[in-house]
Amino acid sequence: MSRESSLTLDRGLALLQAVADTGGEAATISQLAATIGTSRAAVYRLLVPLAERGLVWRDGSKVRLGAGVLRLAGQMLPQLRDAARPVLRGLAESVGVTAHLSVAEGDQLHVIAVAEPSWTSFHVAYRIGSRHPISRGAAGKALALRAKGREWAVATGEPQPGTFGVAAPVRGVTGLRASVGVVALEAMDNARVGPQVARAAAELAEVLRG
C-alpha cells in the first residue's frame, strides 16, 4: 500500500469514527471536517466509499451511521461474548451475584453477555439483549468516569427498582465503549466489590487488546 493510500484509509477510518462518536445525532459535513482536520471537499470524497458499503448514510449535509455497521457489529459480538465469558464467570462466582458486559449504542446500553453464580440461593436474572438508557444504572455511569479518577460506579434502584449495581469501564480498547458490572437484589459491600469489578474490566480489556 502506498503512503497516499494509507493516508486515505486512515482518514476514512477517522471519519467513520467521528460519525460514530456523535451517538444518535447526525453530524454535519462541517463538523466532521473540523473533527478529523480536513476540508469539506475531502470529507465528501471520503464519504463516497463508506456510503457505497452502507457504513454511513447521507441526507444532504448530514451524516449518520449506516446499516452496514450493524452487520459488522453482528459479526463482532460473538467474539466479544467469547472473550467476556470466562471473565464474567469468575466475577460472578467470586462476588456471588450476576455479572454482565454492557456495550454503549448511541444513548442506550445493550447487555451482550451475562454470567450467573452457581452457588447462591437466589440472584438477578439479567437477560442478554436487554437495553436501557445510558444515563441510568451503574453500567452507564461507569462510562462517564474519568481515566484518572474513581475506578467504578454504583447505582441503587437503577435501571430497575430494587436492584443494586456496581460497574467499571473497559478502558483502552479502541472503538469500544463498554463496562463490566454486577447487579444484586441486596446492597453489596461496594468497597469490596468495586475493586473486583474494576479488575475484571481491566482483565477483559487486556484480553481484547490481545
N, C-alpha and C positions, 0 to 999 in steps of 0.2 A: 504494500500500500504506500502510495506517495505521501509526502508530507502534506500536500494540499488536500488529498482525500482524507487523511487522518484528521486534519483540522476541521473539515466539513462534517465528518462523523461526530467529532467531539461537540461541535456547535449544535448539531441536530439533537444529540442526546441532552445537551444542556437546555435546549428549547423544550423538549418533551418534559424534562424535569420541572422547568419553570411553569408549564401549563398545569402539571400535576400539583405543584405547590400552592396553587390558587384555591385548592379544595373544591368545593362545589360551585364556585363562582367562575364566570367566563373571564378570560384575560383578553385585554386589547392588544393589538399589534404593537402599539407604542409602549405599553407596559412590558411586553416580552422583550422588545428591543433593548429597553433600559436594563432589564434584569440580566440578560446574557451579554450585554455590552457590544451590541452591533447595530446596524442600521435597520430601518423598517423594511427596506428593499430586500436585505439579506434574510430577514425573518420570513417574508413572503416566499422567497426561494426555498428556504429550509422546510417550510410547511408543506410544500408540494409532495415530496415522497412520504412524509408522515401521514398526510391525508389519504394518499393512494393506498396505504397499508391499513387504513382505518384506525390509526393511533390517535389522531386528532380530528375534530370536526369544526369546520369554519362556518360562521354565519356573519358574512360581511367582514367587519374588522374585529369580531370577537371569536375567541378560540376556546374550545373545551376538549377534554379527553374524549376519544372515540371508543367505539365498542371493541376495537381490536385490542385495547388494553385489557379488557375483561378476558379475552381468550388467553392472553399471556398470563394473567393472574391465575386463571383456572389451571394452567399447567404448572405454575409455581407453588400453589397452595399445598398439593400433596407432598412436595419436597419439604416445605416448611413444617407441615404436620409431623412428618417422619423425624425431622431434626428435633422438634419440640417434645415428642412423646416421652423419651427417657428422662428428660429434664423435669417435665411436669409430673411424671410418675414419682420421681424421687422427692420432689417438693411435697406432693400430696401425702405420701407415706410418712414423711418426716414431721409435717405440721399436723396432719390428721384432719385436713379439710380439703375441699375441692380446689384444684389448681387449674388455671386456664391461660391460654395465649390469645390476646385480642389484637387485631390489626385495624388501624385507622383507615377509613374510606370516606374522604370528604369530612362531613361533620358527624359521621356515625362511626361507632366501633363495631367490628364484626368479630365474634368469637369463633376462632377457627380450630382450636384444639382444647380438649378437656381431659383431666385425669382425676378420678375419684379415689379416695383412700380405701384400702381393703379391710381395715381392722376396726373401723368406727361403727357405733350403733346406728348413727344417722348422719347425714351430710347433705349439702345442697346438690340437687341435680341440675346441672347447668348444660343447656342444650347447645351443641355445636350449630352454628348458623344464627344464633341469637344476635340481635342488633339493638343498640341503644344510643342515645345522643352522647357525643364525646365529652360533653360538659358534665355528665352525671356518672358517679361511680369512681372508685379508686383507679380502675384501669385507664380511664380517660384523663383523670387528674395527674396520673404519673407522667403522661406525655408532656405536660406543661412544666415539669421540674427542670431547673437549670442544671447544667452539667457539673458545676462546682458546688451545688447546694445539696439539699436533702436527697437521699437515695431512694426513698419510697413515699408513696402517698396512701392515705387512709380515707375511708368513707363509711358512713353509717346510714342505713336506710336508702341507699342508692346502689344500683338503679332500681332495686326492688325494696319495698318496705320490709323491715325485719331482718335485713341482711347486714353483715359487716365485711368489709373488704380491705385488703392491703395489696398494693401493686407497685411494680418498679419498671422503668422503661428499658427496652432493649436498645442499647446505645451502640453507635459505631458501625452499623450495617447500612450502607448507602442505599437510599431509596425505600427503606423500611421504617414505618412509624408503628411500633408495636409495644406492648407491655405484657409482662408476666404477672399474674395476680393470683390471690387466693380469696375465697368467699366462704363465709360461715353463717350459721344461724345464731351463734352466740358471740359475744365480744371476745376478741383474741388479745393476747399479750403482744401488742404491737411492737414493743421494744425488743421482743424475742423473735417474733415472726418477720418483722421488717427486714432485718439483715439476711435472713434465709431467702426471702423473696428476691432481694437485690442480688444475692449470689447466684440464684437460679437464672435471673435475667442476664447477668454477665456471662454465665456459662453458655447459655443459648447463643448470645452474641458471638462468643468465641467459636462455637461450632459453625455458625452461619458464615463467619469470615473465612473459615477453612484453615 
